[in-house]
């Protein structure tokens, strides 16, 4: 046992590199496809509405099965499940690249999502298992940088690849990265242990139905409207499935999702704040390209460079913040991060048609500093508050919340934006209106006010938690 621990300590850097590398490329894959959708639609002879399945299928599958792989990680070993995910993701990426039909591409994207879910569910668990309390925050901070960078760098990276190569290459770039991660992982990742516990199959099926129904209703409502009978039925199915899932998890001896972990206030509050954060990041990420390209009339290449500012700042700030969270109260850093982010969103609401671009860059910088302070500290709180034998499920829940936050963020942004745009112009709109930049600015203003309020609520919750902790320390 001592030799195993010494080996892990010696290879900590390489272990972190492997986990971060896969997390980065899998997050890139969530957004890199977006910019290639028009090209795919043309080459595969399908509509733009249909080609969105290439994106939706990947994210939906990840959310629907990630809890299963988190639980499997606790049963069979986090490393085994992580490496299984690397293999499946890499093979599926190659198959996506050689796809010649829309049907085969969507099928392989689903398989790719399964692989990504297996790895994502166990990456934070592996880090928490390998790194001690003294250096865990810094390691999770580096992981947070990779996730943020991967999520935001997708569109500009995809644009660069498409300018030089064909659309298949956005999938082929995953293959060598997956092979390197697998080869290194086989040498350095901790072997882990397994037990004889079983998977809650009924719970897995119920959760799968709940997620599929919820995502179908949220995505379908963007075109059909929330009053459409199919959308209403889908929401009802999602709600019933989720409530039945929770009831079942309370009753079964070995649940898919151990609800006991939510009894920790640190875990539950940090998870809620993580959801808030990713809702806001995703919503803002949807609005910014429209403002840059349609309102300010900046070409896509320059817009891509401007959008790189946030991930670059987060990449610099997150490791520093993670390291700092190992030395001071991580709860204070999450509070500070949400305050900065909320201020950044509020400032963005003042932008208009004639605002100098430097203002936007400055506001994006403030938001990025806030995210860089918040993410690693919050991840450290979530993972450190989970029992050691529940690290797999805790990590998968954290990843699930991140993906759910991104979906809800897009839905929130489009709903608020188009409703206020419709109010401004006097009729229903679901798109950018040419020569009426003022209408978009009006909608954008209220989107950012909404995001500032949401982040502000998160800051208030973390402030109350800080105050409560100080009272408990005084009593002791």
N, C-alpha and C positions, 0 to 999 in steps of 0.2 A: 504493500500500500504506500509505503514511504517512497519507493522508487517511482511509482506512478505519479505521485504528487510532485516529485522533483522533476520528472519528465515534462509534466504539464507546465510547471513554472518556467522551465527552460524554453518551452515552445510557445509561451503565451502570445508573443508577437505574431507568430505564424498562424496560430489558431484564430486570433482576432482578424488577421488579414483574410483568411479563408471565409470566415463568417461575413465580414464586411463586404468582400468582393461579390458574394452571391446576393446579399441583400441589396447592394447597389444595382446590379444588372437586372434583378427582378423588379425593382421599383422603376428603373428606366423603361422596362417593357410595358409598364402600365400606361405611359404617356407618349412613348416614341412613335407608336403606331398612329396616333391621332393625325399627325401631319402628312402621313402617307395614305390616308383614307381616300382622298380624291383620285390619286394615281391607281390605287387598288381597284376602286369602283370602275374606272375606265378600262384597265387591263383585264379584269375579270368579268366585264360586261354586266354589272349589277348597279342597283340604285344606291344613292347615298344613304337612304334610310336603312337599307339592308346591310351595307358594309359596316355600320356601327356595331353590328354583332361581333365583329373582330375584337373590338375593345370591351364591350359589355360582357361577353362570354368569359373572358379571362378574369376580370374582377369579380364577377358573380360566383364563379367556381371557387376562387380563393376564399371568399367570405363564407361560402356554404360548407366547405370541408375543413377549414383551418382548425376548428375545435377538435375534430377527429384526430388530426395529425398531432395536435398538442397533447392530447390524451395518450396517443400511441407512443409519443416521446417519453412520457412518464412510465409507460409499461415496458416498452421494448428497448428503451435507451434513446436519448435525444440525438446522439451522433448517428445512429443507424437510420433514423427517420430523416434526419437532415441530409445525409448522403444519398438516400433513396430519392429525395426531392431533387438533388443536384443532377442525378442520372436522368430522371424523367424529364426535367426541365431542359436539359441539354439536348437529349434525343428529340424531344418535341420541337425545339427551336429549329433544329436541322430539317425536320419534316415540314414545318411551316414554310421554311425557305424554299423547299422544292415543290410546294403545293402549286397545282395548275388549275384548281377549281375552287370556288368559294366554299362549297360544302366541306371539302377536305381541309381547307385552311381553318374554318371555324372548329372542326373536330380536333385538329392538332392544337389550336389555341386553348381548348378545354383541357386537353392533356397537359399542356404547358402550365396552365393554372393549377392543376393538381400538384405538379412538381414544385411550383413556387410556394404553394400553401404548406407543403411538407417541410420545406426549408425555413420559411418565415415563422412557422409555428414554434420552431426550436432554436432559432438563432440567439434570442435573448436569454433563453434558458442555459445554453452552452456557455455564454459569456458569464452569466451569474454564477455558474458552477465552477468555472475555471478561475475567475478573478475574485480576490478577496474584497472585503468592505473598504479597504484602503485605496484600491485602484479600480474598483468596479465602475464608479461614476465616470471616470475618464474613458474607460473602454466603451461604456454605453453611449458616451458622448460622441465618440468616433463613429459608432454605429448609427446614431441619430444624424450625424453629418452625411453619412452614406445614403441614408433613406431620403433625407431632404434633397441632397444633390441629385440622386437618381430620379426622384419624382419630378424635379423642376428642369433637369437638363435634357429630358426626353425630347421635347419639341425642337429645340435648337440643334441637338445632335442628329435627330432624324432628318431635319432640313439639310444639314451638311452632307449626310450620307446620300440622300436623294439627289443632291446637286451633282454628285460625282458618279453614283452607282445606281442600280435598280432597287425596287422596293424590297426584294427578297433579302438584300444584304442587311436590313435592319434586324433580321432574325439570325442570319449567319454569324454576326459578331458575337452572339451569345455562346456559340459552340466552343471556340478555343478557351474562353473564360471559364466555361463549365468544366472542361477537361483539366485545366490547371487547378481549379478549386478541388476537384475530385481527387487528383493525384496527390496534392498536398494534404488534403483532409485524411486520406487513408493512412498517411504517415504520422500526423500530429494530433488529430482530434482525439479527445478522451474516449476510451472504449465504452464506458458507461455500464450499467447493470440493467437486467430485466427482471420482471416478476410475473406471477401467474394471474394477475388481474385481467378482466375481460372488458371489451368495449360495449358500451350501452348502445346497441343497434337501434332500438326504438327511438331513443333520444336523438341519435344522429339523423335518422330519417325525418323526424319532426322538425329539427333545426334546419335541415336542407330545404324542406317545403316552405318553412317560414321565410328563409332568406330569398329563395327563388321568387316567391309570391311578392315579397316586399319590393325587390329590385324591379320586377316586371311592372308593378304598379307605379313606382316612382319614375321609371324611364318612359313607360307608356303614357303617363299623364302629361308629359311635355307636349305631346301632339294631340292626344285624345281629350285631354282635360280631366280634372279631378271628379267631375260629375258624371262621367261616362260609367254606365253600369258594369262594364268589364273591369274597370279600374277599382270601383267600389268593392266588387266581389273579391278581387285579388287582395285588396287591403284587409278585408274581413278574414279571408283564408290565412293570410300572414299572421294576423292577430290571434286567431283561434289556435293555430299551430304553435305559436310562441308561448301562449299561456298554458297549453297542454304540455309543451316541452318543460316549462318551469315546474309545473305540478308533478310531472314524472320524475324530474331530477331530485325533487325533495323526497321522493318515495323510494327510489331504487337504492340498493346497497352500494353499488359502485357506479356513480353517475358519470355521464360524459363531461358535464360541467359541474364541478364541486362548488356548490353555492356557499360553502363555508368560507371560501377565500374573500367573499364580499363582506364578511363581518368585520374585516379590518377597515377602519375608516380611511387610513392612509391609502390602501389599495383602491377602494371604491371612489374616493374623491379624486385621486390622481387619474383614475381611468376616465371619469367624467370630464375632467379638465383636458385630458388628451383628446377626447371626442370633440370638445369645443374647439380646440386648437386646429384640428385637421378639417373640421367643417369650414372654419374661417380661411385657412390656407387654400383649400380647394376652391372656395367661392371666389376669392380674390384672384387666383390663378386663371379662372375662366374669364374674368372681366378685363384684366390688364391687356391681353393681346388686342381686343376690340378697341380699347381706348388708344393704344399706340398706333395701330395700323389704320383704323377707320376714322378716328376722330383727329388725331395729330398728323395723319397721313405719312407716317414713317414706314419705310419699306421693311419687309419681313426679316431681312438679314440683320438690320440695325435693331429692330424690335427684339430679335432673339438675343442679341448681345446685351441689351438693357435688362431683359428678363434673367440673364445669367448673374446679375448683381446679387440678388437675394441668395441663391444657393452658394455662391462663393463666400459671402459674408457668414452664412450659417456654417459652412465648412471650417472657417477660421475660428468662429466663436464657440461652436459646440464642444470641441475637445477641451478648450480652456474652461468652459462652464462645467463640463463633466468633472474635470480635475478639481475645480473649486468646490463642487458639491461633495467631494470626498473629505473636505476640510471644514466647511461651514454647513449650516443648515440648508439642505436641498429645498426645503419648503419655502424658504425666503427667496431662493433663486427662481422658483416657479412663479411666485407672486410678482417678482420684479419683471420676469419675462412676459407675463400676461399684461402688465401695466404698459410696458414698451410697445407690445403688439397692438393693444387697444388704442394707444395714442397715435400709432402709425396709421391705423385704419381711419381714425377720426380725421387726421390731416388729409388723407386721400379723398375724403368726402368734399373737400374744398377745391379740388382740381376742376378746371373748366376747359373750354375750347382753346383759350389763349394762354394757359399756364405754361411757363418755361419748363422744359423737360428736366432741368436740374432739380426742380421742386419734387417731381415724382421720384427721381433717383434718391433724393434725400429721404423721402417718406418710406420708400422701399427699404432703405438702409435701416431705418428705425424699426420697421416691422421685422426685418431679418435678425437684427440684434436681439429683439424680443424672443423670436423663435429659437435662436441659438442658445439663449439663456434657459428657456423653458424646457425644450425637448429632452436633453440628456438628464437634467435634474429630475424631471417627472418620470422618465423611464427607470431611473435608479430607485426612486421611491416605490414604483409599482413592483419591480422585480425583487427588491430587498424586503418588501413586506410579505412576500409569498413564501409559504413553507418550502423547504428544499425539495421535498418529494412532489411538489406541485408546480415546479418551475416551467415545465412544458406547457401545461394548460394555462398558466399565468401569462406566459409569453405569447401564446396563440390568441388569448383574449385581448391582449394589448394590440397585436397586429390586426385582429378582427375589428377592433374599435377604430384603428387608423383607417382601414379601408371603408368602413361604414361612414366614417366622418367625411371621407372624400366624396362618396356618392351623395350624401345628404347636403354637402356643401354646394355641389353642382346644382342640385335640385332647388336649394334655397336661393342661390344666386339668380337662376333663370326665372324662378317664380316672382321674386321681389322686383327684379329688373323689368320684366315684361309687363307686370301689373302697373308699375309706376309709369313706364313708357306709354302704356295704353291710356292711362289716366291723363297724361300730359297732352297726347295727340287727339284723344277723343274717340278712338276706336281700338279694337283688339289687335295687337301686334305681337309677333313671336320671332322677330328678326331685326337686324340693324336697318334703319330707314335712311336711304341715301339722301344727302343734302339736308338732313334734319339732325345734325350732330347734337343740337340742344336737347332733343328728346332723349337720346342715349345718356347724355350727361345728367339729366334729371333723374333717370332711373339708377345710374351708377352711384349718384350721391346718396340715395337712400339704401342701396346695397351696403355701402361702406359705413353708413350710420348704424345699420343693423349689425354689422360685424363688430363694430366698436362696442356696441351694447352687449353683445354676446360675450366678447372677451372680457369686458368690464365685469360681467356677472361671474365669470371664472375667477377674476382677480379678487372680487369680494369674498367668494367662497374660500380661496386660499388665505386671504387675510384673516378670516374668522378662524381658520384652522391654526394659523400662527398664534393668534391671540389666545385660543383655547390651550395650546401647548404651553404658552408662558404662564397661564394661570395654574396649570397642573404642576409645572416646575416650582412655582412659588409655594403651592400647598405642600409639596414634598419637602 
